[in-house]
Amino acid sequence: MTTVDAYLDHLRVERRLADHTLESYARDLRALAAFAASTEQRLETLDRAALEAFVRQQMTRGLSPRSAGRSVAAVRGYYKYLVVDRRLERSPAEDLRPPRAWPALPKFLSLEEVDALIAAADVATPRGLRDRAMIEVLYATGMRVSELVGLRTVDLRLDAEYLTCIGKGNKERLIPIGEQATNWVRRYQQEGRPALVKSGSGKAQASPRVFLNSRGRPLSRVGFWKILKTYSRRAGLPDSVSPHVLRHSFATHLLERGADLRAIQTMLGHADLSTTQIYTHVLEARLRLVYDRFHPRP
């Protein structure tokens, strides 16, 4: 029997904790054991610095402040048990505390997940071409979904690889879109959009919008949400993928590669730099994990 199992038995028999609390503690301590294994240590040899690194890891993986507090309580109780049971002389978690809650970090996709999402569209069909072009543009620009579906043909400057859009407060901004997105939008305009216009019996001929639905009319926000959910499931991604997740992915990936925060602010259309600074928390948290994992003297 491991020390974790012994501790959980102690909580079950002597402390009479509720089953759901025991399950939560067991999950927290399994995560701690996995962390110890990743650093090639045993649970009994982890020191205070290692435990603090574990708590930071949990927070950066999306654990809520309340759940982080419970996880810290489980860790403190576990090491206190080891001291009482004379397996340790002193608990390294004696005054361990969860970090102060930071603003909720935006969810974002990895590069591999973005690639899988983009590749899910069947570009052999007009609708698939439209969907591929839309997802490419959304990730390439960080636009809001309302801005994306509101794009007009006159907003595109494909030869110069940029577009203009009207954002919040009716403010217009210019955004570069890059070669990949440019090529897919151009292909959609040449091969996909005419077929969608035709499917609408010519009713959409006068529509200024770039992206049309299967009836040849302007695609709605809800329509694009449904499209994105379909491809998300097809790519094996979480149900939480949304247009805003792609917007966050765009900003996070740019920041990770050294982009200036004010340039990102301009592309996202944030009125205040403090809104954009949430992405620095993502980067700081990930850098901290790298430091804890690889620095020889953390």
NORKAMO-V159301 format. One record per residue. RES is the residue in one letter. D_CENTER is the distance of its C-alpha to the mean C-alpha in whole Angstrom. Layout:
<<RES D_CENTER> <RES D_CENTER>>
//
This chain:
<<M 38> <T 35> <T 35> <V 32> <D 34> <A 37> <Y 35> <L 33> <D 37> <H 38> <L 36> <R 37> <V 41> <E 41> <R 39> <R 38> <L 35> <A 33> <D 32> <H 28> <T 28> <L 30> <E 27> <S 24> <Y 26> <A 26> <R 23> <D 22> <L 25> <R 24> <A 21> <L 23> <A 25> <A 23> <F 22> <A 26> <A 26> <S 23> <T 25> <E 29> <Q 30> <R 31> <L 30> <E 34> <T 33> <L 30> <D 31> <R 30> <A 27> <A 26> <L 25> <E 24> <A 21> <F 20> <V 20> <R 17> <Q 15> <Q 15> <M 14> <T 11> <R 10> <G 10> <L 13> <S 15> <P 18> <R 20> <S 19> <A 19> <G 23> <R 24> <S 22> <V 25> <A 27> <A 27> <V 27> <R 30> <G 32> <Y 32> <Y 33> <K 36> <Y 37> <L 38> <V 40> <V 42> <D 42> <R 43> <R 41> <L 40> <E 42> <R 39> <S 36> <P 33> <A 31> <E 34> <D 32> <L 28> <R 26> <P 23> <P 21> <R 21> <A 18> <W 16> <P 14> <A 11> <L 8> <P 6> <K 3> <F 2> <L 5> <S 8> <L 11> <E 12> <E 10> <V 10> <D 14> <A 14> <L 13> <I 16> <A 18> <A 19> <A 21> <D 24> <V 26> <A 29> <T 29> <P 29> <R 26> <G 24> <L 25> <R 24> <D 21> <R 20> <A 21> <M 19> <I 16> <E 17> <V 18> <L 15> <Y 13> <A 16> <T 16> <G 13> <M 16> <R 16> <V 17> <S 20> <E 21> <L 20> <V 22> <G 25> <L 25> <R 29> <T 31> <V 32> <D 29> <L 28> <R 30> <L 29> <D 32> <A 30> <E 27> <Y 25> <L 25> <T 26> <C 24> <I 25> <G 23> <K 23> <G 27> <N 28> <K 27> <E 27> <R 25> <L 25> <I 22> <P 22> <I 21> <G 22> <E 24> <Q 22> <A 21> <T 25> <N 26> <W 24> <V 25> <R 29> <R 29> <Y 28> <Q 30> <Q 33> <E 33> <G 30> <R 31> <P 35> <A 35> <L 32> <V 35> <K 38> <S 36> <G 37> <S 40> <G 40> <K 39> <A 36> <Q 38> <A 38> <S 34> <P 33> <R 29> <V 28> <F 26> <L 28> <N 28> <S 30> <R 33> <G 33> <R 32> <P 29> <L 25> <S 24> <R 20> <V 21> <G 22> <F 19> <W 17> <K 19> <I 19> <L 15> <K 15> <T 18> <Y 16> <S 13> <R 16> <R 18> <A 15> <G 15> <L 11> <P 10> <D 12> <S 9> <V 8> <S 10> <P 11> <H 9> <V 6> <L 8> <R 10> <H 7> <S 6> <F 10> <A 11> <T 9> <H 11> <L 14> <L 14> <E 14> <R 16> <G 19> <A 18> <D 20> <L 18> <R 21> <A 21> <I 17> <Q 18> <T 21> <M 19> <L 16> <G 20> <H 19> <A 22> <D 22> <L 20> <S 19> <T 17> <T 15> <Q 16> <I 13> <Y 11> <T 14> <H 13> <V 10> <L 12> <E 15> <A 13> <R 13> <L 16> <R 18> <L 17> <V 18> <Y 21> <D 22> <R 22> <F 24> <H 26> <P 29> <R 30> <P 27>>
//
